[in-house]
């Protein structure tokens, strides 16, 4: 067997393995979408993937919402929070990365090291202090505990990602702009921001997805049905111990909840891959 045949067989096996893993990962999503069109009493009793009966009742029940608040309100709440979080992270994390990656000031290395250490700190460690702080501000019950931190560059992962990108930009651009009379602020807005587009898009995409899918913080801070997001509202269809769960409505609304994420990812996929690739090779 020559080398060409061996390479072809190896490539075919590799592709087969990747496709098989992809199908395994997609199966729960496919199952959820298909079962969302099944009657509630056949979702778990019918083992076949293709439903024996087809119905849209689950979508009607799910869209009716909870406590006289329809699911459209939950979608709007999620979009408001996610868009605001994206804007906050894009602004604050880019500014923080510019200062840590470009500006020279006393203690820059120390602050960068502290930021990196915070990446190793589990988020749940700060749950109680954050709740006490936000409760003292009177923010619990609304969107502010979720939105305001995004404007303070608290997501160290995105700051680190953007710092790596900013450090890879040629420093000669800053020097040329300074000679032309551009200030530090002007360099940031006219040079750093435009050139950091792929990394900013990556940050925005991750921020949207993580905020949209966040359940813990929404469960913790959103206490009234009119303020619920999609992730928080889905929990209302699942009964507690001894309660009745409407799994059909859960699956139907979960299917609809995936649509914004899919649209955003596939529309920005090129920038997402470019941002990951470029930030991954910058030292």
Secondary structure, 3 states (H helix, E strand, C coil): CCHHHHHHHHHHHHHHHHHHHHHHHHHHHHHHHHHCCCCHHHCCCCCCCCCCCCCCHHHHHHHCCECCECHHHHHHHHHHHHHHHHHHHHHHHHHHHHHHHCCCCCCHHHHHHHHHHHHCCCHHHHHHHHHHHHHHHCCCCCCHHHHHHHHHCCCHHHHHHHHHHHHHCCCHHHHHHHHCCCCHHHHHHHHHHHHCHHHHHHHHHHHHHHHHHCCHHHHHHCCCHHHCCHHHHHHHHCCCCCCCCCHHHHHHHHHHHHHHHHHHHHHCHHHHHHHHHHHHHCC
